[in-house]
C-alpha cells in the first residue's frame, strides 16, 4: 500500500475539503452603529466592535455572489473582476454615480471648506450602513468595510474644488461663482462612494478591512498631512488612489513603477539694496542687478549641476521691483518653483536655490532672504509608486479593461499630495482616462473648460473594488 493511499489519506482529503467551505448566513442592522464622543467626532465600529468580530463577519454577512473561500479557497480568478465590473455597470448604479457626481459638481467647495460635500458623503455612507470616523482634517472621513481586522488597505479620494470660474455650458455647471471642480475631484469622490457600495455588497468576500479615505484640500493645503495626523493611515499597510486624465481615452488605465509625479516646492526671495536716483546709480546699491544675476545663476542648477538623466526644474515665474521708472528700488522680489523626481534631488535643489540667491546678492553688495512657505506646507515630496503595488494595479487593470487598455505612462512634473501617503506606506497612484472628443472632454485639469466623460465612473468604482478585494484575497 503506497503512502498516499488507504484510510489515512481518505480522512486527510475530507478534512481539506471541509476547510475550504464556509457557511454564509445573514446579518442584522445592529452590526453597525455609531457613538458620539469627545468634541463632535463620530467613532465607528471599526474602532471597537469590529476589531473583535472578524470571524463573526465571515459567518453572518449575506452574499450577492459566491464567496471566494467557498469556490477556490482564496484563489483569485478573472470571473471575480467581471462580477465587480458587472455590478458597477448596472443601469441603476450608473445613474446613481452620475447623480452623485453632478450634485458635487454643482456645489464646489475649496480646500478645508468641503462641508456640504462631506455631508453628502456621510449621508451616503449612512444609507449603505458603512461605519466611519469624522471629522479628520476638519471635513475628512475615514470609513471602513470588511472584517474589521488586518490586513488594512486604503483607497483615497480628494474632495476639494478650485477657485476657477467654470466656462462649460451644461445643465449641471457650477452654481457657485468663481469655484469649479476643474480637476475631477467630484468624479473621484463619486467613484469611491461607488466602490463603497459594491464593497459592502461583497463584504463577505473581504479577507481584511478596506479603509475609504475621503480627503479635503489636495489642491491647496496638504490635506493628506492633516488626515495622517488625525489617524487616516492607522494600521494601513498599503494605499491606492485614482485620478482622471484628459490625455487618454475613457476607461484606459495607466501608471508606472517608481517616481510618477515630481516633488514640488515654491520660493519667494526678497533681495534688498539701497534705493536711489536712477540717474546716479553709483549712489545706490542696485537690487535689480543682483536679482537678475540670481535668476541667471539659478538656471545653472539644472544645466550644470544636475545629472542630465535626473529630470529637474527651476523656474523663476515672478520678478517685481516696482514701477517707478526713475528710481532704483530698495528691494526686488523674485519667486518661482522647483521640482524633481527623487527626495535627494528635490531637497538638494531647495538647498541650492537658497545658496545661489543669497550668495549672488552678496556679490552685488545686497542681502537676501528666501521663503519656501514651509509654514504654509507648500512643499510636496515626489509621488513614488511601490513596485509591488504598481504590479497589483496593473494586473487588476488588465483583468478589468484588457491589456490593450493599460498603459505605462511617463513621469510628469505635476505634483500631488498623495505623495505624503506614499512616504509612509507602500502606495500606487494611477490614472483613468476621460478623454472623449465627441463630448468635448479634451481640456486639461485646472482649465475652465475641463469636463469628463461620465462613462468612466463605473469603471473607476470597479477598479477601486477589484484592487482592494484582490489585494486582501491574496495577502489576507
Secondary structure, DSSP 8 states (H G I E B T S, - for coil): --TT-SHHHHHHHHHHHHHT--------GGG--EEEETTTEEEEGGGTGGGG-HHHHHHHS--SS--HHHHHTT---HHHHHHHHHHHTSHHHHHHHHHHHHHHHHT---TT--HHHHHHHHHHHHHTT-EEEEEETTTEEEEEEESSSS-EEEEEEE---BS------STT--SSTT-B--SSHHHHHHHHHHHHHHHHHTGGG-SSEEEEEEES-SSSS-HHHHHHHTTTTTTEEEEEEEEEEEEEETT-EEE-SEEEE-EEEEEEEEEE-B-EEGGGGGGSB-HHHHHHHHHHHHHHHHHTTS-TTS-EEEEEEEEE--S-TTEE-SEEEEEEEEEESSHHHHHHHHHHHHHHHHHHHHHTT-EEEEE--TTTT--B--EEE-HHHHHHHHHHHHHHH-GGGEEE---BS---THHHHHHHSEEEEEEEEEEBTTTTBT--TT-TT----TTHHHHHHHHHHHHHHHHHHHH-
